[in-house]
Amino acid sequence: IDLNNKNLGPADITLIGAWLAIDAGAAVASLRCGNNPRMVGELEYGILKTPDAHAEVFKELTDSLKTSQVTEADFSSCGIGPVALGHVSEWVREATAVLASLNLSGNKITVYDRDLSGLSALGEAIVPSKTLKSVDLSDCGINVKGVTEVAKFISAGAAVADLNISEAVIGDAGPTLVEAISASSSLEFITIGKGLRLPLKDSYDSDVLDAAGKGIEAGGATVIAWWLRTSASATLKAITLDGQPISGSTPKYGDWQYGVDKIDADMSGFNRLCEALASSQIEVVSMKSCYFGPHALAALAKAIQ
């Protein structure tokens, strides 16, 4: 059933939950409720003000889902926060149906790493599930601590094959995430930055990795550096990273139009990337407007000697 963009509110949640419990709703396998921020959150002037404002009403729906036949659910941009995510986690853990796909994109599920309780609960629910193959956590306000939580459930043996953490700030969690990814036997794709989808089992489908404008920061550079050493990147001949602050440079006042605040503030990912490029088969590298300072330029010069 497609309920995307229907301006659903908390009263509608109660109705949907009740409907799923009757014969008419019992056969529903796909529930799409994307872009209904009033379902769980509170809006002000049309913009989400308070995630989880209706979390306890939302629990009525997730409780109904436990005994439903829903195998794929889309709750993207529904105003879900840490509390409502905890309710989703209960459903994932107790679902009687074979849950295969879960989309939670666009929900501030950790409130920018200030509350990891919901994400931690979700990870604990995902690990024992052997059927949940696709998880979308893109644009969820996940930062370094949240990425570490994601790495925990990957390394704990989750069966997830396709994981999307676009817009997450990986930062210092890069090595931890790489360790988890490399140890996973099930993960086939991971999406980072702004939609940069990397295959982990099969070869990349192009000889050019175009990551220009893809929001790759120092932590993302660590992931790419590791990926360049895998067989999935064997077909690559060129890589483009234009406009990405991969050496950790930061903008003044949060905007590059005001110039650079700190130059080469986190070289860890860039150093790994340079080492990987030096030993790779890649012939063309483009790193225009990456806000490099002297340390980054020195590392790059060493890599291309």
Salt bridges, closest charged atoms under 4 A:
GLU44 OE2 - LYS49 NZ 3.62
GLU56 OE2 - HIS87 NE2 3.25
ASP63 OD2 - LYS59 NZ 3.08
ASP63 OD1 - LYS66 NZ 3.17
GLU72 OE2 - ARG32 NH2 3.02
GLU90 OE1 - LYS59 NZ 3.93
GLU90 OE1 - LYS66 NZ 3.62
GLU94 OE1 - LYS66 NZ 3.27
GLU94 OE2 - ARG93 NH2 3.97
ASP139 OD1 - LYS108 NZ 3.32
GLU149 OE2 - LYS152 NZ 3.11
ASP162 OD2 - ARG197 NH2 2.50
